[in-house]
Amino acid sequence: MNEFVNYLDQYNVLSPNHAKIYDEYTDSMASFQFKIKTKIEEFIIEMFAKHPRSLILTGNAGDGKTRLCRTVYETFSGQTLTVWPECGIVEVPYVNGCIRIVKDLSELKEDIIFKELHSLQNHVLNDHSNRVYYLIAANEGKLTKSLISHPELQQLNHMVSNRFSSHEHNDDRLHLINLQDVTSSIYAKRILDEWNKNENWSACQKCPKQTQCVIYLNHVRTSVDQIKERLVEQYRLLDCLGIHVTMREILIHI
């Protein structure tokens, strides 16, 4: 059987392998590693490399916040992150200082959330004088609730609120990226192109069941430019309607 088809099985919501779609359960040693490079990823890497500051990533579950945290860790540590620590926090010493990564704020206990946000506030207000920069991934609702629940975080709450209202309030101390603002359609074509690469389907060429296989048929059809464009057009329509579709949802759909 085609191992790539086995890999795709994790995107089937009815499959027992479905948990592997979540970054926390990603097998770093798997035969296939599916990655779509984005401009946001490039921006974040360049920011920490050339103009470091603290960064908050927000968005819906499935927007790729944890994957971006993993990318930052692996880029600046030079090591593969095989498993996230139970605490959900890692530090990466590098040439510009240290990046403290909180992969999911909502997974932490309330006292730890307050501690990390208070520390972030202090680092930002002190212009990162000790060269410790935060990368925090958080759902908008949880982040906002945590900030307004503690008067001690009033200054950080004000900074975050301003950045939610407009990206123009980002500065060289604190940057906020809301992944819900990213249009979904730009990823759909990249995913289709990546999945339909010939090398992923070479094992099917000698399969006696090829002509009866609905999976291979879908590959053939979605490789056709006209069909591919029509699929992408559906995501463009959702963008125009203001409906945000996460990267994870697109992977499951396709």
PyRosetta script that sets phi, psi and omega in degrees:
from pyrosetta import init, pose_from_sequence

init()
pose = pose_from_sequence("MNEFVNYLDQYNVLSPNHAKIYDEYTDSMASFQFKIKTKIEEFIIEMFAKHPRSLILTGNAGDGKTRLCRTVYETFSGQTLTVWPECGIVEVPYVNGCIRIVKDLSELKEDIIFKELHSLQNHVLNDHSNRVYYLIAANEGKLTKSLISHPELQQLNHMVSNRFSSHEHNDDRLHLINLQDVTSSIYAKRILDEWNKNENWSACQKCPKQTQCVIYLNHVRTSVDQIKERLVEQYRLLDCLGIHVTMREILIHI")
pose.set_psi(1, 148.2)
pose.set_omega(1, 178.8)
pose.set_phi(2, -66.0)
pose.set_psi(2, 120.4)
pose.set_omega(2, -178.7)
pose.set_phi(3, -65.5)
pose.set_psi(3, -26.5)
pose.set_omega(3, 178.2)
pose.set_phi(4, -67.5)
pose.set_psi(4, -35.2)
pose.set_omega(4, 176.3)
pose.set_phi(5, -64.9)
pose.set_psi(5, -39.9)
pose.set_omega(5, 175.4)
pose.set_phi(6, -60.1)
pose.set_psi(6, -39.7)
pose.set_omega(6, 178.8)
pose.set_phi(7, -63.0)
pose.set_psi(7, -42.2)
pose.set_omega(7, -179.1)
pose.set_phi(8, -65.6)
pose.set_psi(8, -20.9)
pose.set_omega(8, -177.2)
pose.set_phi(9, -60.0)
pose.set_psi(9, -25.5)
pose.set_omega(9, -179.2)
pose.set_phi(10, -67.6)
pose.set_psi(10, -17.8)
pose.set_omega(10, 178.4)
pose.set_phi(11, -89.2)
pose.set_psi(11, 1.3)
pose.set_omega(11, 174.7)
pose.set_phi(12, -87.3)
pose.set_psi(12, 114.8)
pose.set_omega(12, -174.0)
pose.set_phi(13, -64.9)
pose.set_psi(13, -15.9)
pose.set_omega(13, 179.7)
pose.set_phi(14, -93.7)
pose.set_psi(14, -2.5)
pose.set_omega(14, -176.9)
pose.set_phi(15, -86.8)
pose.set_psi(15, 143.9)
pose.set_omega(15, 174.8)
pose.set_phi(16, -66.2)
pose.set_psi(16, -14.7)
pose.set_omega(16, 178.1)
pose.set_phi(17, -86.2)
pose.set_psi(17, 1.7)
pose.set_omega(17, -172.1)
pose.set_phi(18, -61.0)
pose.set_psi(18, -28.8)
pose.set_omega(18, -177.8)
pose.set_phi(19, -60.1)
pose.set_psi(19, -24.3)
pose.set_omega(19, -177.1)
pose.set_phi(20, -66.9)
pose.set_psi(20, -13.4)
pose.set_omega(20, 179.7)
pose.set_phi(21, -70.3)
pose.set_psi(21, -22.4)
pose.set_omega(21, -179.2)
pose.set_phi(22, -82.2)
pose.set_psi(22, 137.7)
pose.set_omega(22, -174.2)
pose.set_phi(23, -57.1)
pose.set_psi(23, -34.7)
pose.set_omega(23, -178.4)
pose.set_phi(24, -60.2)
pose.set_psi(24, -25.2)
pose.set_omega(24, -177.2)
pose.set_phi(25, -110.7)
pose.set_psi(25, 14.2)
pose.set_omega(25, 179.5)
pose.set_phi(26, -65.3)
pose.set_psi(26, 133.6)
pose.set_omega(26, 176.6)
pose.set_phi(27, -91.2)
pose.set_psi(27, 105.6)
pose.set_omega(27, -176.6)
pose.set_phi(28, -67.1)
pose.set_psi(28, -14.2)
pose.set_omega(28, -179.1)
pose.set_phi(29, -102.0)
pose.set_psi(29, 8.1)
pose.set_omega(29, -178.0)
pose.set_phi(30, -64.7)
pose.set_psi(30, 154.5)
pose.set_omega(30, -178.4)
pose.set_phi(31, -63.8)
pose.set_psi(31, -34.8)
pose.set_omega(31, -179.0)
pose.set_phi(32, -116.2)
pose.set_psi(32, 133.7)
pose.set_omega(32, 175.0)
pose.set_phi(33, -124.1)
pose.set_psi(33, 113.6)
pose.set_omega(33, -175.6)
pose.set_phi(34, -98.6)
pose.set_psi(34, 115.2)
pose.set_omega(34, -179.9)
pose.set_phi(35, -135.5)
pose.set_psi(35, 135.8)
pose.set_omega(35, 175.0)
pose.set_phi(36, -114.4)
pose.set_psi(36, 113.2)
pose.set_omega(36, 179.2)
pose.set_phi(37, -72.5)
pose.set_psi(37, 140.3)
pose.set_omega(37, -178.6)
pose.set_phi(38, -127.6)
pose.set_psi(38, 161.9)
pose.set_omega(38, 177.6)
pose.set_phi(39, -67.0)
pose.set_psi(39, -31.2)
pose.set_omega(39, 177.9)
pose.set_phi(40, -64.0)
pose.set_psi(40, -43.5)
pose.set_omega(40, 177.8)
pose.set_phi(41, -59.6)
pose.set_psi(41, -45.3)
pose.set_omega(41, 179.4)
pose.set_phi(42, -62.5)
pose.set_psi(42, -40.7)
pose.set_omega(42, -180.0)
pose.set_phi(43, -63.3)
pose.set_psi(43, -44.7)
pose.set_omega(43, -177.3)
pose.set_phi(44, -64.2)
pose.set_psi(44, -44.6)
pose.set_omega(44, 179.8)
pose.set_phi(45, -62.2)
pose.set_psi(45, -44.7)
pose.set_omega(45, -179.9)
pose.set_phi(46, -65.8)
pose.set_psi(46, -37.1)
pose.set_omega(46, -179.6)
pose.set_phi(47, -61.8)
pose.set_psi(47, -50.1)
pose.set_omega(47, -179.5)
pose.set_phi(48, -68.4)
pose.set_psi(48, -28.3)
pose.set_omega(48, -178.4)
pose.set_phi(49, -78.1)
pose.set_psi(49, -38.4)
pose.set_omega(49, -171.7)
pose.set_phi(50, -112.5)
pose.set_psi(50, -37.4)
pose.set_omega(50, -176.9)
pose.set_phi(51, -136.2)
pose.set_psi(51, 68.0)
pose.set_omega(51, -173.0)
pose.set_phi(52, -63.2)
pose.set_psi(52, 142.0)
pose.set_omega(52, 175.2)
pose.set_phi(53, -159.1)
pose.set_psi(53, 172.8)
pose.set_omega(53, 177.1)
pose.set_phi(54, -80.4)
pose.set_psi(54, 149.6)
pose.set_omega(54, -174.2)
pose.set_phi(55, -136.6)
pose.set_psi(55, 134.6)
pose.set_omega(55, 172.6)
pose.set_phi(56, -113.3)
pose.set_psi(56, 126.2)
pose.set_omega(56, 175.8)
pose.set_phi(57, -104.5)
pose.set_psi(57, 124.1)
pose.set_omega(57, 176.2)
pose.set_phi(58, -123.4)
pose.set_psi(58, 166.9)
pose.set_omega(58, -179.2)
pose.set_phi(59, 152.9)
pose.set_psi(59, 179.6)
pose.set_omega(59, 179.0)
pose.set_phi(60, -79.7)
pose.set_psi(60, 162.7)
pose.set_omega(60, 172.1)
pose.set_phi(61, -60.9)
pose.set_psi(61, 127.5)
pose.set_omega(61, -178.8)
pose.set_phi(62, 102.3)
pose.set_psi(62, -3.3)
pose.set_omega(62, 179.6)
pose.set_phi(63, -79.1)
pose.set_psi(63, -10.9)
pose.set_omega(63, 176.1)
pose.set_phi(64, 100.6)
pose.set_psi(64, 20.2)
pose.set_omega(64, -179.1)
pose.set_phi(65, -62.6)
pose.set_psi(65, -46.6)
pose.set_omega(65, -177.9)
pose.set_phi(66, -66.2)
pose.set_psi(66, -37.9)
pose.set_omega(66, 178.6)
pose.set_phi(67, -63.1)
pose.set_psi(67, -39.1)
pose.set_omega(67, 178.3)
pose.set_phi(68, -66.2)
pose.set_psi(68, -38.1)
pose.set_omega(68, 176.2)
pose.set_phi(69, -62.1)
pose.set_psi(69, -42.5)
pose.set_omega(69, 178.0)
pose.set_phi(70, -61.7)
pose.set_psi(70, -42.7)
pose.set_omega(70, -178.9)
pose.set_phi(71, -61.4)
pose.set_psi(71, -42.7)
pose.set_omega(71, 178.6)
pose.set_phi(72, -62.7)
pose.set_psi(72, -45.5)
pose.set_omega(72, 179.9)
pose.set_phi(73, -59.2)
pose.set_psi(73, -50.1)
pose.set_omega(73, -174.7)
pose.set_phi(74, -69.9)
pose.set_psi(74, -32.8)
pose.set_omega(74, 179.7)
pose.set_phi(75, -66.7)
pose.set_psi(75, -45.7)
pose.set_omega(75, -173.2)
pose.set_phi(76, -93.3)
pose.set_psi(76, -16.1)
pose.set_omega(76, 176.2)
pose.set_phi(77, -93.9)
pose.set_psi(77, -23.4)
pose.set_omega(77, -176.7)
pose.set_phi(78, 72.9)
pose.set_psi(78, 15.1)
pose.set_omega(78, -178.3)
pose.set_phi(79, -125.0)
pose.set_psi(79, 152.2)
pose.set_omega(79, 175.6)
pose.set_phi(80, -82.1)
pose.set_psi(80, 130.5)
pose.set_omega(80, 177.8)
pose.set_phi(81, -86.3)
pose.set_psi(81, 98.6)
pose.set_omega(81, -175.8)
pose.set_phi(82, -74.2)
pose.set_psi(82, -34.5)
pose.set_omega(82, 179.2)
pose.set_phi(83, -154.4)
pose.set_psi(83, 140.9)
pose.set_omega(83, 176.5)
pose.set_phi(84, -73.8)
pose.set_psi(84, 139.5)
pose.set_omega(84, 176.9)
pose.set_phi(85, -65.0)
pose.set_psi(85, 155.5)
pose.set_omega(85, -176.5)
pose.set_phi(86, -59.3)
pose.set_psi(86, -32.3)
pose.set_omega(86, -179.2)
pose.set_phi(87, -72.9)
pose.set_psi(87, -17.6)
pose.set_omega(87, 178.3)
pose.set_phi(88, 76.9)
pose.set_psi(88, 13.5)
pose.set_omega(88, -178.3)
pose.set_phi(89, -129.7)
pose.set_psi(89, 130.9)
pose.set_omega(89, 176.0)
pose.set_phi(90, -132.7)
pose.set_psi(90, 153.1)
pose.set_omega(90, 176.1)
pose.set_phi(91, -117.7)
pose.set_psi(91, 141.3)
pose.set_omega(91, -178.6)
pose.set_phi(92, -124.8)
pose.set_psi(92, 99.0)
pose.set_omega(92, 173.2)
pose.set_phi(93, -68.1)
pose.set_psi(93, 136.1)
pose.set_omega(93, 177.6)
pose.set_phi(94, -152.4)
pose.set_psi(94, -177.7)
pose.set_omega(94, -169.0)
pose.set_phi(95, -59.4)
pose.set_psi(95, -30.7)
pose.set_omega(95, -178.1)
pose.set_phi(96, -92.8)
pose.set_psi(96, 0.8)
pose.set_omega(96, -179.4)
pose.set_phi(97, 139.6)
pose.set_psi(97, -121.3)
pose.set_omega(97, -178.6)
pose.set_phi(98, -148.2)
pose.set_psi(98, 134.0)
pose.set_omega(98, 176.0)
pose.set_phi(99, -103.6)
pose.set_psi(99, 121.8)
pose.set_omega(99, 177.0)
pose.set_phi(100, -100.0)
pose.set_psi(100, 113.6)
pose.set_omega(100, -173.4)
pose.set_phi(101, -103.9)
pose.set_psi(101, 122.2)
pose.set_omega(101, 173.1)
pose.set_phi(102, -109.3)
pose.set_psi(102, 106.2)
pose.set_omega(102, -168.7)
pose.set_phi(103, -73.6)
pose.set_psi(103, -24.4)
pose.set_omega(103, 178.8)
pose.set_phi(104, -160.8)
pose.set_psi(104, 102.9)
pose.set_omega(104, -176.4)
pose.set_phi(105, -59.4)
pose.set_psi(105, -35.2)
pose.set_omega(105, -175.0)
pose.set_phi(106, -69.0)
pose.set_psi(106, -15.8)
pose.set_omega(106, 179.4)
pose.set_phi(107, -83.0)
pose.set_psi(107, -12.1)
pose.set_omega(107, -175.1)
pose.set_phi(108, -87.9)
pose.set_psi(108, 156.9)
pose.set_omega(108, 174.1)
pose.set_phi(109, -70.9)
pose.set_psi(109, 156.1)
pose.set_omega(109, -173.8)
pose.set_phi(110, -58.2)
pose.set_psi(110, -40.0)
pose.set_omega(110, -178.6)
pose.set_phi(111, -68.3)
pose.set_psi(111, -32.8)
pose.set_omega(111, 177.9)
pose.set_phi(112, -72.5)
pose.set_psi(112, -38.4)
pose.set_omega(112, 177.4)
pose.set_phi(113, -59.3)
pose.set_psi(113, -47.4)
pose.set_omega(113, 179.1)
pose.set_phi(114, -60.7)
pose.set_psi(114, -44.0)
pose.set_omega(114, -179.1)
pose.set_phi(115, -59.9)
pose.set_psi(115, -45.5)
pose.set_omega(115, -177.6)
pose.set_phi(116, -70.0)
pose.set_psi(116, -41.2)
pose.set_omega(116, 179.5)
pose.set_phi(117, -68.4)
pose.set_psi(117, -36.8)
pose.set_omega(117, 177.6)
pose.set_phi(118, -66.4)
pose.set_psi(118, -39.1)
pose.set_omega(118, 177.1)
pose.set_phi(119, -65.2)
pose.set_psi(119, -42.2)
pose.set_omega(119, 176.7)
pose.set_phi(120, -58.7)
pose.set_psi(120, -46.2)
pose.set_omega(120, 179.8)
pose.set_phi(121, -57.6)
pose.set_psi(121, -45.1)
pose.set_omega(121, -179.3)
pose.set_phi(122, -63.8)
pose.set_psi(122, -42.6)
pose.set_omega(122, -179.9)
pose.set_phi(123, -63.3)
pose.set_psi(123, -41.2)
pose.set_omega(123, -179.4)
pose.set_phi(124, -67.0)
pose.set_psi(124, -46.4)
pose.set_omega(124, -178.5)
pose.set_phi(125, -65.5)
pose.set_psi(125, -27.2)
pose.set_omega(125, 178.8)
pose.set_phi(126, -93.8)
pose.set_psi(126, 14.5)
pose.set_omega(126, 178.7)
pose.set_phi(127, 55.6)
pose.set_psi(127, 32.8)
pose.set_omega(127, 177.3)
pose.set_phi(128, 52.7)
pose.set_psi(128, 45.6)
pose.set_omega(128, -177.1)
pose.set_phi(129, -61.6)
pose.set_psi(129, -27.2)
pose.set_omega(129, 178.4)
pose.set_phi(130, -94.2)
pose.set_psi(130, 7.3)
pose.set_omega(130, 175.0)
pose.set_phi(131, 61.1)
pose.set_psi(131, 35.8)
pose.set_omega(131, 171.3)
pose.set_phi(132, -106.6)
pose.set_psi(132, 122.5)
pose.set_omega(132, -176.7)
pose.set_phi(133, -117.9)
pose.set_psi(133, 135.5)
pose.set_omega(133, -178.8)
pose.set_phi(134, -92.7)
pose.set_psi(134, 144.3)
pose.set_omega(134, 164.9)
pose.set_phi(135, -127.1)
pose.set_psi(135, 108.1)
pose.set_omega(135, -176.4)
pose.set_phi(136, -117.7)
pose.set_psi(136, 125.8)
pose.set_omega(136, 174.1)
pose.set_phi(137, -100.3)
pose.set_psi(137, 128.5)
pose.set_omega(137, -175.5)
pose.set_phi(138, -153.8)
pose.set_psi(138, 141.5)
pose.set_omega(138, 169.6)
pose.set_phi(139, -69.9)
pose.set_psi(139, 141.5)
pose.set_omega(139, -174.1)
pose.set_phi(140, -56.8)
pose.set_psi(140, -43.8)
pose.set_omega(140, -177.6)
pose.set_phi(141, -61.9)
pose.set_psi(141, -46.1)
pose.set_omega(141, -179.3)
pose.set_phi(142, -66.2)
pose.set_psi(142, -40.9)
pose.set_omega(142, 179.7)
pose.set_phi(143, -62.8)
pose.set_psi(143, -48.1)
pose.set_omega(143, -178.5)
pose.set_phi(144, -62.7)
pose.set_psi(144, -44.3)
pose.set_omega(144, 179.8)
pose.set_phi(145, -61.2)
pose.set_psi(145, -42.2)
pose.set_omega(145, -179.3)
pose.set_phi(146, -65.5)
pose.set_psi(146, -36.7)
pose.set_omega(146, -178.2)
pose.set_phi(147, -71.2)
pose.set_psi(147, -42.8)
pose.set_omega(147, -176.6)
pose.set_phi(148, -78.3)
pose.set_psi(148, -13.6)
pose.set_omega(148, -178.7)
pose.set_phi(149, -80.1)
pose.set_psi(149, -12.5)
pose.set_omega(149, -175.2)
pose.set_phi(150, -128.6)
pose.set_psi(150, 111.0)
pose.set_omega(150, 178.3)
pose.set_phi(151, -57.3)
pose.set_psi(151, -27.3)
pose.set_omega(151, -179.6)
pose.set_phi(152, -65.7)
pose.set_psi(152, -17.0)
pose.set_omega(152, -178.3)
pose.set_phi(153, -102.4)
pose.set_psi(153, 19.8)
pose.set_omega(153, -175.3)
pose.set_phi(154, -58.5)
pose.set_psi(154, -41.8)
pose.set_omega(154, -178.3)
pose.set_phi(155, -66.3)
pose.set_psi(155, -43.0)
pose.set_omega(155, 177.9)
pose.set_phi(156, -66.3)
pose.set_psi(156, -38.9)
pose.set_omega(156, 178.3)
pose.set_phi(157, -59.3)
pose.set_psi(157, -42.0)
pose.set_omega(157, 179.1)
pose.set_phi(158, -64.1)
pose.set_psi(158, -43.4)
pose.set_omega(158, -179.8)
pose.set_phi(159, -64.1)
pose.set_psi(159, -43.5)
pose.set_omega(159, -178.8)
pose.set_phi(160, -67.3)
pose.set_psi(160, -42.7)
pose.set_omega(160, 179.4)
pose.set_phi(161, -59.6)
pose.set_psi(161, -42.7)
pose.set_omega(161, 178.3)
pose.set_phi(162, -61.4)
pose.set_psi(162, -38.9)
pose.set_omega(162, -177.5)
pose.set_phi(163, -75.0)
pose.set_psi(163, -28.5)
pose.set_omega(163, 173.3)
pose.set_phi(164, -67.6)
pose.set_psi(164, -34.9)
pose.set_omega(164, -178.0)
pose.set_phi(165, -72.2)
pose.set_psi(165, -32.2)
pose.set_omega(165, 179.1)
pose.set_phi(166, -162.5)
pose.set_psi(166, 135.9)
pose.set_omega(166, 178.3)
pose.set_phi(167, -67.1)
pose.set_psi(167, -15.5)
pose.set_omega(167, -179.6)
pose.set_phi(168, -67.6)
pose.set_psi(168, -14.4)
pose.set_omega(168, 178.2)
pose.set_phi(169, -84.2)
pose.set_psi(169, -6.4)
pose.set_omega(169, 174.2)
pose.set_phi(170, -63.4)
pose.set_psi(170, 144.6)
pose.set_omega(170, 179.4)
pose.set_phi(171, -142.5)
pose.set_psi(171, -167.3)
pose.set_omega(171, -175.0)
pose.set_phi(172, -83.5)
pose.set_psi(172, 9.0)
pose.set_omega(172, 174.7)
pose.set_phi(173, -109.1)
pose.set_psi(173, -42.5)
pose.set_omega(173, -176.8)
pose.set_phi(174, -142.1)
pose.set_psi(174, 131.8)
pose.set_omega(174, 179.5)
pose.set_phi(175, -124.5)
pose.set_psi(175, 139.3)
pose.set_omega(175, 176.3)
pose.set_phi(176, -124.5)
pose.set_psi(176, 130.3)
pose.set_omega(176, 176.4)
pose.set_phi(177, -119.9)
pose.set_psi(177, 120.5)
pose.set_omega(177, 176.8)
pose.set_phi(178, -99.5)
pose.set_psi(178, 108.6)
pose.set_omega(178, -175.8)
pose.set_phi(179, -68.7)
pose.set_psi(179, -11.9)
pose.set_omega(179, 175.4)
pose.set_phi(180, -70.3)
pose.set_psi(180, -16.4)
pose.set_omega(180, 179.6)
pose.set_phi(181, -82.1)
pose.set_psi(181, -8.3)
pose.set_omega(181, -178.3)
pose.set_phi(182, -81.8)
pose.set_psi(182, 131.5)
pose.set_omega(182, 178.7)
pose.set_phi(183, -71.4)
pose.set_psi(183, 137.8)
pose.set_omega(183, -174.4)
pose.set_phi(184, -74.0)
pose.set_psi(184, -34.1)
pose.set_omega(184, -169.3)
pose.set_phi(185, -63.9)
pose.set_psi(185, -26.8)
pose.set_omega(185, -177.1)
pose.set_phi(186, -66.9)
pose.set_psi(186, -22.5)
pose.set_omega(186, -179.6)
pose.set_phi(187, -87.6)
pose.set_psi(187, -27.5)
pose.set_omega(187, -173.9)
pose.set_phi(188, -59.0)
pose.set_psi(188, -47.5)
pose.set_omega(188, -179.0)
pose.set_phi(189, -65.9)
pose.set_psi(189, -39.0)
pose.set_omega(189, 179.5)
pose.set_phi(190, -62.5)
pose.set_psi(190, -39.5)
pose.set_omega(190, 179.0)
pose.set_phi(191, -65.6)
pose.set_psi(191, -45.2)
pose.set_omega(191, 179.3)
pose.set_phi(192, -61.9)
pose.set_psi(192, -42.7)
pose.set_omega(192, 179.4)
pose.set_phi(193, -62.7)
pose.set_psi(193, -42.0)
pose.set_omega(193, -177.4)
pose.set_phi(194, -68.4)
pose.set_psi(194, -44.9)
pose.set_omega(194, -177.6)
pose.set_phi(195, -67.9)
pose.set_psi(195, -30.1)
pose.set_omega(195, -174.9)
pose.set_phi(196, -94.2)
pose.set_psi(196, 12.8)
pose.set_omega(196, 175.5)
pose.set_phi(197, -59.2)
pose.set_psi(197, 139.1)
pose.set_omega(197, -174.8)
pose.set_phi(198, -56.9)
pose.set_psi(198, -37.0)
pose.set_omega(198, -176.8)
pose.set_phi(199, -65.1)
pose.set_psi(199, -22.4)
pose.set_omega(199, 178.7)
pose.set_phi(200, -74.5)
pose.set_psi(200, -17.4)
pose.set_omega(200, -173.8)
pose.set_phi(201, -120.3)
pose.set_psi(201, 8.6)
pose.set_omega(201, -178.3)
pose.set_phi(202, -62.3)
pose.set_psi(202, -32.0)
pose.set_omega(202, -179.5)
pose.set_phi(203, -66.7)
pose.set_psi(203, -17.4)
pose.set_omega(203, -178.0)
pose.set_phi(204, -84.4)
pose.set_psi(204, -13.4)
pose.set_omega(204, -172.0)
pose.set_phi(205, -63.3)
pose.set_psi(205, -32.9)
pose.set_omega(205, -177.9)
pose.set_phi(206, -102.6)
pose.set_psi(206, 8.1)
pose.set_omega(206, -178.1)
pose.set_phi(207, -76.1)
pose.set_psi(207, 127.1)
pose.set_omega(207, -179.1)
pose.set_phi(208, -67.6)
pose.set_psi(208, -16.5)
pose.set_omega(208, -178.8)
pose.set_phi(209, -95.5)
pose.set_psi(209, 6.1)
pose.set_omega(209, -172.8)
pose.set_phi(210, -54.7)
pose.set_psi(210, -45.7)
pose.set_omega(210, -175.4)
pose.set_phi(211, -70.9)
pose.set_psi(211, -13.6)
pose.set_omega(211, -179.6)
pose.set_phi(212, -107.1)
pose.set_psi(212, 1.4)
pose.set_omega(212, -172.6)
pose.set_phi(213, -90.8)
pose.set_psi(213, 118.1)
pose.set_omega(213, -179.0)
pose.set_phi(214, -69.9)
pose.set_psi(214, -28.5)
pose.set_omega(214, 178.9)
pose.set_phi(215, -66.8)
pose.set_psi(215, -46.1)
pose.set_omega(215, 179.0)
pose.set_phi(216, -66.9)
pose.set_psi(216, -35.8)
pose.set_omega(216, 177.9)
pose.set_phi(217, -61.6)
pose.set_psi(217, -41.7)
pose.set_omega(217, 177.7)
pose.set_phi(218, -63.0)
pose.set_psi(218, -38.6)
pose.set_omega(218, 176.8)
pose.set_phi(219, -60.8)
pose.set_psi(219, -47.1)
pose.set_omega(219, -178.6)
pose.set_phi(220, -60.7)
pose.set_psi(220, -44.7)
pose.set_omega(220, -175.9)
pose.set_phi(221, -70.3)
pose.set_psi(221, -42.7)
pose.set_omega(221, -177.9)
pose.set_phi(222, -77.6)
pose.set_psi(222, -2.6)
pose.set_omega(222, 173.2)
pose.set_phi(223, -84.5)
pose.set_psi(223, -16.0)
pose.set_omega(223, 179.9)
pose.set_phi(224, -75.6)
pose.set_psi(224, 126.6)
pose.set_omega(224, -174.6)
pose.set_phi(225, -55.3)
pose.set_psi(225, -41.6)
pose.set_omega(225, -177.5)
pose.set_phi(226, -64.7)
pose.set_psi(226, -43.1)
pose.set_omega(226, 179.1)
pose.set_phi(227, -67.8)
pose.set_psi(227, -41.6)
pose.set_omega(227, 179.1)
pose.set_phi(228, -59.4)
pose.set_psi(228, -43.8)
pose.set_omega(228, -179.2)
pose.set_phi(229, -64.7)
pose.set_psi(229, -36.9)
pose.set_omega(229, 179.0)
pose.set_phi(230, -66.8)
pose.set_psi(230, -37.8)
pose.set_omega(230, 177.0)
pose.set_phi(231, -64.9)
pose.set_psi(231, -45.5)
pose.set_omega(231, 179.9)
pose.set_phi(232, -62.9)
pose.set_psi(232, -34.8)
pose.set_omega(232, -179.6)
pose.set_phi(233, -61.4)
pose.set_psi(233, -33.0)
pose.set_omega(233, 178.0)
pose.set_phi(234, -63.8)
pose.set_psi(234, -37.6)
pose.set_omega(234, 178.3)
pose.set_phi(235, -73.6)
pose.set_psi(235, -31.9)
pose.set_omega(235, 174.9)
pose.set_phi(236, -64.1)
pose.set_psi(236, -38.7)
pose.set_omega(236, 178.4)
pose.set_phi(237, -62.5)
pose.set_psi(237, -42.7)
pose.set_omega(237, 177.8)
pose.set_phi(238, -62.5)
pose.set_psi(238, -39.4)
pose.set_omega(238, 176.2)
pose.set_phi(239, -58.6)
pose.set_psi(239, -45.4)
pose.set_omega(239, -178.2)
pose.set_phi(240, -65.4)
pose.set_psi(240, -29.8)
pose.set_omega(240, 179.6)
pose.set_phi(241, -83.9)
pose.set_psi(241, -1.5)
pose.set_omega(241, 179.6)
pose.set_phi(242, 77.6)
pose.set_psi(242, 20.0)
pose.set_omega(242, 179.4)
pose.set_phi(243, -96.8)
pose.set_psi(243, 117.0)
pose.set_omega(243, -177.9)
pose.set_phi(244, -88.4)
pose.set_psi(244, 125.3)
pose.set_omega(244, 176.6)
pose.set_phi(245, -112.1)
pose.set_psi(245, 127.4)
pose.set_omega(245, -176.6)
pose.set_phi(246, -76.3)
pose.set_psi(246, 162.2)
pose.set_omega(246, 176.7)
pose.set_phi(247, -58.0)
pose.set_psi(247, -41.4)
pose.set_omega(247, -179.4)
pose.set_phi(248, -62.6)
pose.set_psi(248, -40.9)
pose.set_omega(248, 179.7)
pose.set_phi(249, -65.4)
pose.set_psi(249, -38.8)
pose.set_omega(249, 177.9)
pose.set_phi(250, -63.7)
pose.set_psi(250, -42.4)
pose.set_omega(250, 178.8)
pose.set_phi(251, -60.6)
pose.set_psi(251, -39.9)
pose.set_omega(251, 179.5)
pose.set_phi(252, -69.5)
pose.set_psi(252, -42.7)
pose.set_omega(252, -179.7)
pose.set_phi(253, -59.6)
pose.set_psi(253, -49.4)
pose.set_omega(253, -172.9)
pose.set_phi(254, -76.3)
pose.dump_pdb("model.pdb")
